[in-house]
């Protein structure tokens, strides 16, 4: 007869061995960061900036009332206009950065040093050679990608970090962040890469790495490091209301920009000269497409590379240099990554047929002017019942202001009709419907009736305050 006590003991012993083995395996799989921190830490610097500003006065609260003084009223407003007499304030801020060369070149964020009168860099104790703080010079910057390059003059060789390949990094890999959060110098935090290609509405080149390594104010400009000790990102932004959600500029983007700045070149990017927007499912339906991939050309700027290369309004860009374009952000990044003067192959879908165009890229310009258009209700308002729009012909002065030859203006939108769920607004001027010009409300109604109702959606090209865009209005289930 078996001894039940011995059987129970044997079972407990086996369980203990299994648990111990699992714990040891788990512990063995965790990375060791101490060597990585010791290796990379000396190349990370603290950045202190100082900016001179005037003390605030009445005009800061009352706007231009005290700045644009009417002639003859100078003495009356003089007591309020003491801008030059108010004391100067010193505004200080903290950030992080890292050395990329032994002779003192430092990478950081543009917003860390923007407008600074004085920039001082504090090195790690192991690299400082007894110097507590060194004055830095701004070599150059790129506001669009939030990058800046600094230089300090030192006699000794300094430790530095190399850029790694951010494209090769996989989601879930371990990463290390080193920086100056809340002034606590050389703080080290670890985590994983949470996601790639994040869009946080930070500008035209919205393409960030997301990490759960703790990043806080003061970490800006510091490096995000892979397990090989390479910089794969520059810590840039956080979500203030969240925890474990930080964002970094990918190293592949940063390396290219910094190389241009370091060589004394102006940062240059490719430029097509078009207004674009994503093709969504409803828009694809309105155009009779099988899918909604690609980018819709909402407008072509006169004299720009796209026009010279044959791209037209209404074209859907499907591929660039043979690679599928998924959305507008991807197109912007790919075009911007190419040098001005480069000829690219652009495959477009036009009226249901594929067409390949050769376009020589220009140099990107970030200053696009928009016209101001204030909508006004006219006396000849006409209702378009299917869409639920109240419309009128755009007046001559409005057309001139928007540089248009024709168009019908939206005066009101019925909250219970189809257009209410679209992004149309009063003041928009409708130019085309399903790529066909519309000069009267009757023309619009005909296209809506003959094509829109049949397909279940209608595509409208509009001019909004000088900008061209497309808007899709769903009309219910296609018949």
HELIX and SHEET records of a PDB file:
HELIX    1   1 UNK A    4  UNK A   29  1                                  26    
HELIX    2   2 UNK A   34  UNK A   41  1                                   8    
HELIX    3   3 UNK A   58  UNK A   62  1                                   5    
HELIX    4   4 UNK A   63  UNK A   66  5                                   4    
HELIX    5   5 UNK A   74  UNK A   78  1                                   5    
HELIX    6   6 UNK A  110  UNK A  113  1                                   4    
HELIX    7   7 UNK A  125  UNK A  128  1                                   4    
HELIX    8   8 UNK A  143  UNK A  145  5                                   3    
HELIX    9   9 UNK A  166  UNK A  168  5                                   3    
HELIX   10  10 UNK A  181  UNK A  183  5                                   3    
HELIX   11  11 UNK A  251  UNK A  262  1                                  12    
HELIX   12  12 UNK A  281  UNK A  286  1                                   6    
HELIX   13  13 UNK A  305  UNK A  308  1                                   4    
HELIX   14  14 UNK A  328  UNK A  336  1                                   9    
HELIX   15  15 UNK A  396  UNK A  402  1                                   7    
HELIX   16  16 UNK A  418  UNK A  421  5                                   4    
HELIX   17  17 UNK A  441  UNK A  447  1                                   7    
HELIX   18  18 UNK A  448  UNK A  452  3                                   5    
HELIX   19  19 UNK A  453  UNK A  455  1                                   3    
SHEET    1   A 7 UNK A 134  UNK A 135  0                                        
SHEET    2   A 7 UNK A 118  UNK A 122 -1                                        
SHEET    3   A 7 UNK A  44  UNK A  54 -1                                        
SHEET    4   A 7 UNK A  88  UNK A  99 -1                                        
SHEET    5   A 7 UNK A 105  UNK A 108 -1                                        
SHEET    6   A 7 UNK A 147  UNK A 151 -1                                        
SHEET    7   A 7 UNK A 137  UNK A 142 -1                                        
SHEET    1   B 7 UNK A 174  UNK A 179  0                                        
SHEET    2   B 7 UNK A 187  UNK A 198 -1                                        
SHEET    3   B 7 UNK A 208  UNK A 211 -1                                        
SHEET    4   B 7 UNK A 246  UNK A 250 -1                                        
SHEET    5   B 7 UNK A 231  UNK A 238 -1                                        
SHEET    6   B 7 UNK A 223  UNK A 225 -1                                        
SHEET    7   B 7 UNK A 174  UNK A 179 -1                                        
SHEET    1   C 2 UNK A 270  UNK A 271  0                                        
SHEET    2   C 2 UNK A 362  UNK A 363 -1                                        
SHEET    1   D 4 UNK A 274  UNK A 278  0                                        
SHEET    2   D 4 UNK A 295  UNK A 300 -1                                        
SHEET    3   D 4 UNK A 316  UNK A 320 -1                                        
SHEET    4   D 4 UNK A 323  UNK A 324 -1                                        
SHEET    1   E 5 UNK A 274  UNK A 278  0                                        
SHEET    2   E 5 UNK A 295  UNK A 300 -1                                        
SHEET    3   E 5 UNK A 316  UNK A 320 -1                                        
SHEET    4   E 5 UNK A 343  UNK A 350 -1                                        
SHEET    5   E 5 UNK A 353  UNK A 360 -1                                        
SHEET    1   F 5 UNK A 382  UNK A 384  0                                        
SHEET    2   F 5 UNK A 389  UNK A 393 -1                                        
SHEET    3   F 5 UNK A 408  UNK A 413 -1                                        
SHEET    4   F 5 UNK A 429  UNK A 433 -1                                        
SHEET    5   F 5 UNK A 436  UNK A 437 -1                                        
SHEET    1   G 6 UNK A 382  UNK A 384  0                                        
SHEET    2   G 6 UNK A 389  UNK A 393 -1                                        
SHEET    3   G 6 UNK A 408  UNK A 413 -1                                        
SHEET    4   G 6 UNK A 429  UNK A 433 -1                                        
SHEET    5   G 6 UNK A 457  UNK A 464 -1                                        
SHEET    6   G 6 UNK A 467  UNK A 474 -1                                        
END                                                                             
